């Protein structure tokens, strides 16, 4: 009979703990569902979000580059010319004929009257010339060419 007493205590302890255990299990399941949902959302957002560092242009490297913090502004007029002559206004592909109107709209929206141009180092001069002409057709004469700082130049004295 002595063995029955500890067994009864364990049975009673299980019966008393069931509601608390059920709540704990349901909380654990809910938290797992929330975490999986957040993981999926973060994966989707990361796949869609454009990055400033990822551009289709392999820019020229120079020894003495000047900082252009205005190029990172949200409303900056950024144009990219890739190696194959593709033109991007911001992160959307565009045509040369549409650039002037897009620039006018950005300036009306309060953007700085300066265009920042990222050009692939292997792009043809004719492609760059036509884009610069379109920028000037949009009413902007201040065009900044963005380049990359040569890493070897910064490490040497």
Secondary structure, 3 states (H helix, E strand, C coil): CHHHHHHHHHHHHHHHHHHHHHHHHHHHHHHHHHHHHHHHHHHHHHHHCCCCCCCCCCECEECCCCCCHHHHCCCCEEEEECCCCCEEECCEEECHHHHHHHHHHHHHCCCCCCEEEEEECCCCHHHHHHHHHHHHHCCCCCEEEECEECHHHHHCC
